[in-house]
Amino acid sequence: MKFSFQFKEYSPKTEEVYGTILTLGNGYIGIRGEIELEPTIYGTTVLGIYDYTPCFYREIVNAPRVIGLGMMFNGEPLNLSTHKLLKYEKELDIGEGSLKTWIELETNRGARISYESLRIVHGKRKNVAVLKFKFKTDKKGLLTLINPIDVDVANPSYRPEILVRHCYAEELDFGEGFIYAGVKTIDKKYTLGIASSLVTDEKASRSVVKSANGIAEVLSIEVEANRVYEFVKYVVISSERAPALKDKTLKELGEIKKLGFDKLFVDHRKYWSEIWKKAKVEIDGDKGAEKGLNFSLFHLIQSLPRDSNISLTARGTHGFGYRGHVFWDTEIYALPFFIAVFPEDAKRMLIYRYRNLEAAKKNAKLNGYEGAQFPWESADDGYEATPSLVPLDMAGKEVVRIYTGEEEHHITADIAYTVDFYYKFTNDEDFMAKYGLEIIFETTRFWASRVEFDEKKGYVIKKVIGPDEYHEHVDNNFFTNLMAKHNLLLGVTYYKRALNKGGSWKETVDRVGVREEEVQKWSEISEKIYLPPQVDGVFEEFDGYFDLEDYTVDPHDIGEARLPEEIRKKIGKTKLIKQADVIAAQYLLKDQFDIETIKKNFDYYIVRTTHASSLSMPAYSIVASWLGYEDLAYEYFMKCAYIELKNLYGNTHDGFHLATAGGVWQVLFRGFCGIDIEENSIKIAPRLPSKWKAVKFGFSFRGIWLEIKITPKEVAVRSAGGKEAIRLNIVGEELFLGPNEQIVASL
């Protein structure tokens, strides 16, 4: 697959945006795309490395910068800001996971310099990053290269004036052909071993410099005019907990230097080639959509954690937005793609939740509940990481109160929903026995303790924040109550299923201590849980919502900036909502509503939603496609696909909106292609955008890889492997797809 993205503008401000959209990562290391020749506050992101921080509990660490490069020619420092810039081009090739840069500049002393580089964060070797670069000048002279490991890094905090240092150098060392930094987080929980080496075939003198900034090797070369000089910078970053961390890091540095850049690059390209065999989406007739969707998937995939110590963070390895915390975004918006395409990777992220189940149980107990209450924001230890107060000024006199950590409880049901979704897709019995059942039972226990009984309404859930988030301390949020009901029913269903299956499933029931009387109570609560009523077919988002001041917006615009100031100041007293809430519930639990009810709710809420959250448009796009609102569905799909490339929300510099990237794929899968997973079958009812001539992609269903191609006239599904037939329902027609067979159904 060949998809590349070119960028030709240079300024410090645009570099911050480029930094995010040109990030390279491999699920362990994340290196932003800023040019290596310029200083930046951004170092390296290492997934799973966190440290304590003011206000935000724990945050992902801005680790030492390893990709930076200093250059001097004839004693004159070379950078883009102080010389005449003649050419500046960058190209991100998502097909092979590489970043190329071309620079031409004229120095203040009149020398013309050409610079070209190729950067990778290795796909197979998770600890490795490599930079290959070329240098040429029209004058002879002395070229000095500085290869640093910059340990003088810190995280931006709640104000740009405040930086928080999270690591320090325990050891700075060097030897023949290497420099090394042993770095520890301030809480002493994590240690990084970082080694680097700058290599050339040219005759060069080498020296090493230590300072408060870190350690650097310096190469000096007498260069001739108009000759190209090549160099390779090798980097190894390891955080494995081993007493011989330094030896292991240096050993791997020696191995990759011996292999050389070309072999490393070949292996790296093979890695991405294998990824794209499964992940790519081909859209005939709409290259813009195809390009934007695959760009989104590229960044989603390279942020996928390599182990279950951490899950997919809200803004990936691309920046420090949301402090590297994990939200409901992961389960509801990002995970469905991985469940369908890379189920083993999805399992790892669900195991992250299981690993933190004890922390969730402690969280519930702390708040006076039973079972497991997952935190609204979590980091490496699974405890609540949502700040309750965030200062707005340096003196701390002005603060904003944050209630989401205390009241946005629907995340607990969201996680249970996704565990069930994973099982439906994969039929992974072992996962459910070891992890999934316990998550479902403990989250069910939470809701059984969270509800209160009201003589008139039944079981109610008071004082919550729904996905909307403009309205706090509300009672009976529709999304929360419906998802809680679903969670309770899952507890009942899986208890009965476990008894029927016996074996390891029944052992889990006994280990968790679930009893028949408890399950009967779950069933009673689920039957009597209160759902806000319908008025003219529209569900009230929460108690009292319909009594608020009405205000409507243009559904083709997004954000709060378009609102009059007086509306912004009292937005919580209006019917405006931040993102899909009732519509998100109807999207997730589609089978509980008829299409006319969904339409009435969509028409009502779409003009009252600001889409100030990037999570809003995917849900609305999917439902719009169900309703035949093709133009709006497609508009939202394209906005989401280009959310970073167009810096739609103005905060791309904070990191990639990974939930939106997953949402884009869900628009394709559940919206345009109309694919739903039922108990034992796949339902397909396409609604392709009119300009699409065909769409082709693959996904895994219960261990069988399926390739699907949809045109306006037919659906073709081919299976690869498997031993049993798969039941399909294509626009109402029941079909069976055997192993290694293809079915073509007319539309």
C-alpha positions, 0 to 999 in steps of 0.5 A: 500500500502506498500512501504518503502525506507531504508537508512544506511549511515551516514555523515553530507553530506548525512544527507543533502540529506536524509533531503530532501528525508525523509521530512514529511509534511501535506500541512502546516508543513514540517519537513526535515528528518535529524536525531533529535539527531544532530544539523542542520541549518534546522528548520521547514517549515510552508507553507505560512509564508514568510518574506522580504529578500535581493535580493529575495524580500520575501522567505519562513521562516526557522521557529524554529526547533521543532523536535530536541532532546538532550540526555546525559547519565551519563553526556556524550552528545550523538551524532553520530559524537563523538561516535562509530556508530555501526548501523544507519538505516532509513526507510521512509514508504510512505504508512503510512507517517512515518519515523523510525530510528534505532541507536546503538552506543558505548560511549567514556566511553564504554556504549552501547546505542540503540535508536529507533524512529518513526516520523509523521507529522499528516495528519488530524491534520495539526498543529501536529507533533509527535516523539515516541522514545525508549532508552536502554543501557547496563549500569545503570545511569542517562539519561537526555533528552532535548526537545527544541524549537530552535528559533535560526534559519536562512535562507541560503542566496545567499552564504552559509556564509550569513544567514538571520534571519526571526523570533524572539521570542516574548514570551517564556513560560512554565507550567506544561507539556508544553513549549511554544514559540510565534514567529513573523516574522521580518516584523511582518506579521505572528505569530507562536504559538509553544507548545511542551511536552515530555511525559513518564510513567517513574518517571522523574524530570523536569526542564525548561531552557530559553536561546538565543536559545529558550526554552527547557524542561529537563527530568532526569531519573535513568535508569536500564541496558538492559531495554527499556524506551519509550517517546513521544514528542508532537508538535503543530505549529499554525499560525492562526490569532487569539488573543488567539493564545497561548491558542488555541495552548496549548489547542490542545497540551492538546488534542493530549496528552490526545489522546496519540500516538497510537490513533494519529497514527491510524488516521494518517494511515487512512488519508494516506490510503484514500489518496492512494486509489485514488493516487496509481499507480500499475505497474505489471512487473516493481516494480522499476517504480512503487516504484519510481513513488509512491515515487514522488507522496508521496512527491508531495501530502504532499507538497500540501497547505491546503489553497489558500493563497499559491500554490505549491512551486518549492521545496516544504516544503523540502528545501529553493531552489528557496526561496519557490517561485511559478513558472510556474512549478506548473501549467504546471507540477504539477497541472495536477495530482491534477486536475485529482486525487484531483480536489478540491485541484487543485482548491485551487491552481488556486484560489491562482492565482485569489487571486493575480490577482490584484497584477498581474494587477499592475505588468502589469501596472508597465511594461506598459501593460494592463490586468494581467501579472503574475510574473515569481516568486511569494510568498505570496503577488503575486508580482514579487519576481525574483531577478534582481541581485544576488551577487557572492561574499561577497563584492558584486563586482561580480554579475549575472544579472537575466532577467527572471522576466523581460522577461519570460512572458509565465507564464501568458499564462501557467496559462490561459492554466491550468485554461482551462485544469481544466475546461475541466477536471472538468466542474466546472461551479462555479469556472469559473464564480467566478474565471476562466473567469476573469483570462482568460480575464485579461491574454488575455488583457495582450497579446493583449497589449504585442504584436506589429504589424510588417508590414511583420510578423504581430503581434510579441512579442519582447524581451522575454525569453522562457522556454529554458532560455539560450537565453535572449532578443529574439524575437518571441520565438515559445513557448511564441508566440504559448501559447500567441495565445492560450491564446487569443483564450481562451479569444474569446472562453470563451467570446462567451461561457459566452454569450451563458450560461448567468447567472453568466457567463454573470455577470462576463463578465459585471463585468470585462468589456469585450466588443465585440470590444475588443474580435474582436481585440483578434480574429484578433491578434490571427489570425495574431500572428507571429510564427517562420517558419519551415525549413525542417519541424523544427520550429525555436525556435526564430528569428535568432536561426538557425543562431547560432553556432551548437553543439549537445549532447548525449541525454542519458546524462544530464546537462552542466558539460559534455560540454567543457568549451569553449562551456559553456562560450558561450552557449547563442551563440550556438543552445544548449537549457536548456530544452524542448521549441518547444517540450514543446509547441507541448506537451501542444498543441498536437492537432495543429501538425501532428505526422510527424511534431512533429517527425522532431522537436523532432529529431532536438531538442533532440540532442541540449538539455542539460536537465540542468533543471529538467523540461526538461525530462518529456516533452521529455519523453511524446513526445518520447512515442508518437513517438514510441521511447520507450527506450528513453521515459522509460529512461527519465521516470525512471530518473525523478522517481529517481531524488532525490533518486539518487541525479541526479542533485546534488542539492537534499539538496535544496528541492524536484523537485516537478514539476518533480514529477508531470511530472512523473505522466504526462508521465504515463498518457499522454505518456504511457497510451496515455490519452487526454481530448478532449471537451466532451470525453476521448481519450486513445491510450496506448503505454506501456513500453514493460516490463509492464504487466499491469498498474492500477490507477484512476482519476476523470472526471467531478465528476465521479471517473474512474478506468483504467487498461491497459495491452498490449492487452486491456483497461478496464475502470470502472466508480463509480457513476455519472448520465451520460454516458462518451464518450470514444475513445479507439484507434479510437473506440467510446464507451460510459461508463454508470454510475457504468459500465465497458468497456473492449476494445481490443488493 
